[in-house]
Amino acid sequence: MRHLILAAMIDYEEDKSGKGSWLYDYRIKTLGDPKKDKDLLKQSSALNNVDKIDIPILLIHGVGDKIIPVSQSRTLSKAMKDNGVKTEYMELPFIGHNLVGGAAVIHEMKGKDFNNLKLGYENTILKMREFFEDNLEVP
């Protein structure tokens, strides 16, 4: 059984967080410096290696992610599909990086219909389960 986890920036040119911001500093520390490590980051970008992906991919992105812009997952999903990679892409509303929502979900949903949110999460879980059942071999 093979696995692939994609969890990094695919395009540092899109990084608008600004030098000196906590987000920029976080990216430098955890992923690399876009100037000093440009070649390494380009080589390790999933977008630049789409032609090497030969397993089904479930790509999930929280729309409220402040670390990696949702446009990066949209771009990667399209590139994988264009290259014949079996890809399921899901965007989760009110969810941030690490698929965490917590208090932000409650604040955002204040005065809104929680049943719709609950239904959305149930549908997400069902889609994930279906993907795993279809694509992972269980011994």
C-alpha positions as CSV (number, residue, x, y, z in Angstrom):
1,M,0.0,0.0,0.0
2,R,1.4,3.4,-1.0
3,H,0.5,6.8,0.5
4,L,1.2,10.3,-0.6
5,I,0.6,13.4,1.6
6,L,0.7,16.8,0.0
7,A,1.0,19.6,2.5
8,A,3.1,22.4,1.3
9,M,3.1,25.5,-0.8
10,I,3.3,24.9,-4.5
11,D,4.1,28.4,-5.6
12,Y,6.0,30.8,-3.3
13,E,5.4,33.6,-5.8
14,E,1.8,33.8,-4.5
15,D,3.0,34.4,-0.9
16,K,1.8,37.8,0.0
17,S,2.3,37.6,3.7
18,G,5.2,40.0,3.7
19,K,8.7,39.7,5.1
20,G,8.7,40.0,8.9
21,S,5.2,38.8,9.4
22,W,4.6,35.7,11.6
23,L,3.3,33.8,8.5
24,Y,6.4,34.6,6.4
25,D,8.7,33.7,9.3
26,Y,6.8,30.4,9.8
27,R,7.2,29.5,6.2
28,I,10.9,30.3,6.2
29,K,11.4,28.2,9.3
30,T,9.3,25.2,8.3
31,L,9.5,25.1,4.5
32,G,12.5,27.0,3.4
33,D,13.6,30.4,2.2
34,P,12.1,31.2,-1.2
35,K,15.3,33.1,-2.2
36,K,18.0,30.8,-0.7
37,D,16.2,27.5,-1.3
38,K,14.5,28.4,-4.6
39,D,15.7,25.4,-6.5
40,L,15.0,22.9,-3.7
41,L,11.5,24.3,-3.2
42,K,10.8,24.2,-6.9
43,Q,12.0,20.5,-7.1
44,S,9.9,19.5,-4.1
45,S,6.7,21.3,-5.3
46,A,3.9,18.8,-6.0
47,L,2.9,21.0,-8.9
48,N,6.3,20.5,-10.5
49,N,6.1,16.7,-10.0
50,V,2.5,16.0,-11.1
51,D,3.8,13.7,-13.8
52,K,5.3,11.4,-11.2
53,I,2.1,11.0,-9.2
54,D,0.6,7.6,-10.0
55,I,-1.8,6.9,-7.1
56,P,-5.3,8.4,-6.4
57,I,-5.2,11.7,-4.5
58,L,-7.8,13.1,-2.1
59,L,-7.0,16.8,-1.7
60,I,-8.7,18.7,1.1
61,H,-8.4,22.4,1.8
62,G,-10.0,24.6,4.4
63,V,-11.2,27.8,2.8
64,G,-10.2,29.8,5.9
65,D,-6.6,28.6,5.7
66,K,-4.3,31.6,6.4
67,I,-1.1,29.5,5.9
68,I,-1.5,28.2,2.4
69,P,-3.9,30.0,0.0
70,V,-6.8,27.9,-1.2
71,S,-5.9,28.8,-4.8
72,Q,-2.8,26.6,-4.4
73,S,-5.0,23.5,-3.9
74,R,-7.3,24.5,-6.8
75,T,-4.3,24.9,-9.1
76,L,-2.8,21.6,-8.0
77,S,-6.1,19.8,-8.3
78,K,-6.5,21.0,-11.9
79,A,-2.9,20.1,-12.8
80,M,-3.4,16.6,-11.5
81,K,-6.6,16.1,-13.3
82,D,-5.1,17.5,-16.5
83,N,-2.3,15.0,-16.1
84,G,-4.7,12.0,-15.7
85,V,-4.2,11.6,-11.9
86,K,-7.3,10.3,-10.3
87,T,-8.1,13.3,-8.0
88,E,-10.9,14.1,-5.6
89,Y,-10.8,17.7,-4.4
90,M,-12.9,19.1,-1.5
91,E,-13.0,22.6,0.0
92,L,-14.3,22.9,3.6
93,P,-15.9,26.2,4.5
94,F,-15.1,27.8,7.9
95,I,-12.0,25.6,8.3
96,G,-8.4,26.8,8.5
97,H,-5.0,25.2,8.2
98,N,-4.7,21.6,9.7
99,L,-8.5,21.4,9.0
100,V,-9.1,23.1,12.3
101,G,-12.1,25.4,12.8
102,G,-13.1,25.5,16.5
103,A,-14.1,28.9,17.8
104,A,-13.9,30.4,14.3
105,V,-16.6,28.1,13.1
106,I,-18.9,29.2,16.0
107,H,-18.2,32.9,15.4
108,E,-18.7,32.6,11.6
109,M,-21.9,30.6,12.0
110,K,-23.5,33.0,14.6
111,G,-27.1,33.5,13.6
112,K,-26.8,31.0,10.7
113,D,-28.3,27.6,10.2
114,F,-26.1,25.0,12.0
115,N,-28.1,22.2,10.4
116,N,-26.6,23.2,7.0
117,L,-23.1,23.2,8.5
118,K,-23.7,19.7,10.1
119,L,-25.0,18.4,6.8
120,G,-21.9,19.7,5.0
121,Y,-19.6,17.9,7.4
122,E,-21.6,14.7,7.2
123,N,-21.3,14.9,3.4
124,T,-17.6,15.5,3.6
125,I,-17.1,12.5,5.9
126,L,-19.1,10.3,3.5
127,K,-17.1,11.5,0.5
128,M,-13.8,10.8,2.3
129,R,-15.0,7.3,3.4
130,E,-16.0,6.5,-0.2
131,F,-12.7,7.7,-1.5
132,F,-10.8,5.5,1.0
133,E,-13.0,2.5,0.4
134,D,-12.5,2.8,-3.4
135,N,-8.7,3.5,-3.3
136,L,-7.1,1.9,-0.3
137,E,-6.4,-1.8,0.1
138,V,-7.2,-3.1,3.5
139,P,-5.3,-6.3,4.5
